[in-house]
Every structure is written in C-alpha cells, then in structure tokens.
Amino acid sequence: MAKILLVDDEESIRFTLSAFLRRDGHVVVTAASLDEALHALEPANGGPPDLVITDIILRGENGLDFARTVRERCPFVPVILLTGRPSVESAVRAVTEGAEQYLTKPVDKEQMLQAARTALRHKALDDERRALVAERENLRVHLEAVFQAVPDVLVTVTPDLRIQRMNLAARELPGGARDARQTAGRRFDEALGLFAPLFR
C-alpha cells in the first residue's frame, strides 16, 4: 500500500482517479491547487508521499513547477504528469523535471493503474538500492574502525604488494612509518625498513 498525492483542479477527475487508486489498495491524498499540494508535502502532514500525480495546467498555476518543487524537496518521490493539452514543450520540460511518466487525458483506469504501479515499482527498487549502498558504507566505516583499533600492526597491500593503508599501530612506529605519505603506493618490500622496529 502506497501513499499517493493526486493534484488536479477538476473535482470529477480527482474523484475518478482517486477511486481507481484506492480500489487498487493505495491511500490517496487529493489537492485542488498547488497551495494544497505544497501543504500536503509538509512533514506535519505525514511527510512526503510515495508518488505524486499532478495535472500540468491548474487554473493559472503550473504543475511542471510543482514537479520541480517535488524533485527539490523529495528527490526520491516519482512524479506522473497529466495533461489535456499535450505539446512538445511540455513533454520536453516533463523530462527535464524528471517526471516518471507523461500521460494525456482522458486517462482510463488501466492506464492510471499501470502508470502508478510502474512508478512505485521503480521507487521500491531505487529505495532498495540506496539502502544497500548505505548499508555497505556503514559496514565499511565499521570495518575501518576495527582495523584502526587493532593493537597489532596491520598493513594492507595490493596484489602487486604496494601498500594501501596502515592502522594506527603501524603509524605510531618509530622511524617514520607514522607518515602515510611516505608509504602509500610504495612496494611493501621497499618500505620494509620503516617497519624494522617490529623485527628487533
């Protein structure tokens, strides 16, 4: 179940499209103007939706401007743009503003549901990818902290035995090993003299 923000100044369209989406299992928040839509994005109103569907022409207001605002405030929320007056200019700008899809009215039930499902599936995959990247970074930071905290001297090398990095214990050796600039990129056997204290 996803939270969808539907923005259209025509009540009949809001009613029809929100009914399609609710029957598909989604929570739908509707807005008749950009002011209402911006208000719906506020954290106090439950935070960003999972998907925004907005008309381009809204009684003198521009849904494309709102799409840009969504991208700026909620960069991971996909936007589907609707228009009853398709044009090359609006289609190009839709792409520029990062719209997930650009649909021409009238939009039937299957069209709407297919567009929403595709956008939400893309968002789920993107969310999963970002979570994996964040998890990998957290693991890297943790492993680096463990590497640095080990009291024994640790040195990592490349397959051709060039020094990548040393832990704190290695840097604190007398004789210059503490200066990573002296050792980074050097072959381990060439820099072995820096680690002479270990072999005394």
Secondary structure as UniProt FT lines:
FT   STRAND          3..7
FT   HELIX           11..23
FT   TURN            24..25
FT   STRAND          27..31
FT   HELIX           34..41
FT   HELIX           43..45
FT   STRAND          51..55
FT   STRAND          57..58
FT   TURN            59..60
FT   STRAND          61..62
FT   HELIX           63..73
FT   TURN            75..76
FT   STRAND          79..83
FT   HELIX           88..96
FT   TURN            97..98
FT   STRAND          101..104
FT   HELIX           109..149
FT   STRAND          155..157
FT   TURN            159..160
FT   STRAND          162..166
FT   HELIX           168..171
FT   TURN            174..178
FT   HELIX           180..183
FT   TURN            184..185
FT   TURN            188..190
FT   HELIX           192..199
//
